[in-house]
């Protein structure tokens, strides 16, 4: 086994992973629930950037339903971002199981 060649390949993968991680941070995904009553947008850096609520979904007598929709929309947006991020990182690592990358 050629250690120098292996080290060079590892450095290339490390550089590619860093580039993809920077790209992943910019991914934005929107997820909606309740027929579009609540929409959440999240980024690849695991931040929620936007929540949109249809005024018709606001019922002062049933705040719990709106709260549940918000939680579902946020979780859905974060899951969509993670799915795309995982796909991009898998393409770079070629299926290598590297802890902490996904």
Phi, psi and omega per residue, in radians:
X1 nan 2.317 -3.127
X2 -1.585 1.851 -3.078
X3 -1.110 -0.716 -3.117
X4 -1.078 -0.742 3.130
X5 -1.152 -0.735 3.128
X6 -1.092 -0.740 3.117
X7 -1.124 -0.689 3.124
X8 -1.130 -0.728 3.098
X9 -1.116 -0.705 3.127
X10 -1.119 -0.701 3.108
X11 -1.137 -0.672 3.117
X12 -1.131 -0.798 3.124
X13 -1.082 -0.729 3.134
X14 -1.071 -0.746 3.105
X15 -1.133 -0.740 3.119
X16 -1.123 -0.710 3.126
X17 -1.114 -0.746 3.130
X18 -1.079 -0.715 3.126
X19 -1.125 -0.784 -3.129
X20 -1.179 -0.653 3.105
X21 -1.087 -0.652 3.079
X22 -1.148 -0.705 3.093
X23 -1.135 -0.731 -3.107
X24 -1.070 -0.656 -3.139
X25 -1.044 -0.416 -3.105
X26 -1.613 -0.142 3.127
X27 -1.092 2.385 3.025
X28 -2.226 2.310 3.112
X29 -2.286 2.439 3.086
X30 -1.992 2.425 -3.139
X31 -2.300 2.362 -3.132
X32 -2.149 2.660 3.117
X33 -2.345 2.919 3.105
X34 1.093 0.681 -3.133
X35 1.119 0.516 -3.142
X36 1.615 0.088 -3.132
X37 -1.113 -0.593 3.114
X38 -2.323 2.279 3.094
X39 -2.194 2.437 3.060
X40 -2.227 2.460 3.088
X41 -2.080 2.291 -3.140
X42 -2.232 2.735 3.102
X43 -1.937 2.895 -3.138
X44 -1.137 -0.243 3.074
X45 -1.580 0.296 3.094
X46 1.125 0.563 3.022
X47 -1.905 2.538 3.054
X48 -1.627 2.146 -3.032
X49 -1.784 -0.287 -3.071
X50 -2.805 2.468 2.990
X51 -2.272 2.246 3.116
X52 -2.127 2.247 -3.111
X53 -2.160 2.159 3.054
X54 -1.170 2.224 -3.125
X55 -0.951 -0.489 3.116
X56 -1.164 -0.326 -3.137
X57 -1.457 -0.137 -3.106
X58 -1.560 1.901 3.097
X59 -2.157 1.892 -3.097
X60 -1.015 -0.373 -3.137
X61 -1.520 -0.098 -3.122
X62 -2.492 1.034 3.128
X63 -1.097 -0.536 -3.099
X64 -1.070 -0.674 3.125
X65 -1.105 -0.740 3.117
X66 -1.150 -0.733 3.101
X67 -1.041 -0.756 3.121
X68 -1.095 -0.714 3.127
X69 -1.140 -0.674 3.123
X70 -1.113 -0.816 3.119
X71 -1.040 -0.777 -3.136
X72 -1.121 -0.723 3.139
X73 -1.140 -0.765 3.132
X74 -1.120 -0.824 3.125
X75 -1.083 -0.679 3.107
X76 -1.122 -0.759 3.132
X77 -1.118 -0.768 3.117
X78 -1.112 -0.651 3.115
X79 -1.162 -0.689 3.117
X80 -1.124 -0.732 3.102
X81 -1.091 -0.787 -3.136
X82 -1.076 -0.696 3.140
X83 -1.073 -0.800 3.140
X84 -1.192 -0.693 3.123
X85 -1.092 -0.777 3.119
X86 -1.054 -0.712 3.140
X87 -1.127 -0.750 -3.141
X88 -1.142 -0.758 -3.136
X89 -1.198 -0.632 3.103
X90 -1.102 -0.648 3.121
X91 -1.099 -0.631 -3.117
X92 -1.362 -0.741 -3.086
X93 -1.477 -0.061 3.114
X94 0.916 0.703 3.078
X95 1.449 0.076 3.092
X96 -1.128 2.457 3.120
X97 -1.638 1.571 -3.104
X98 -1.876 1.945 -3.088
X99 -1.001 2.440 3.067
X100 1.524 -0.008 -3.124
X101 -1.654 -0.361 -3.138
X102 -2.143 nan nan
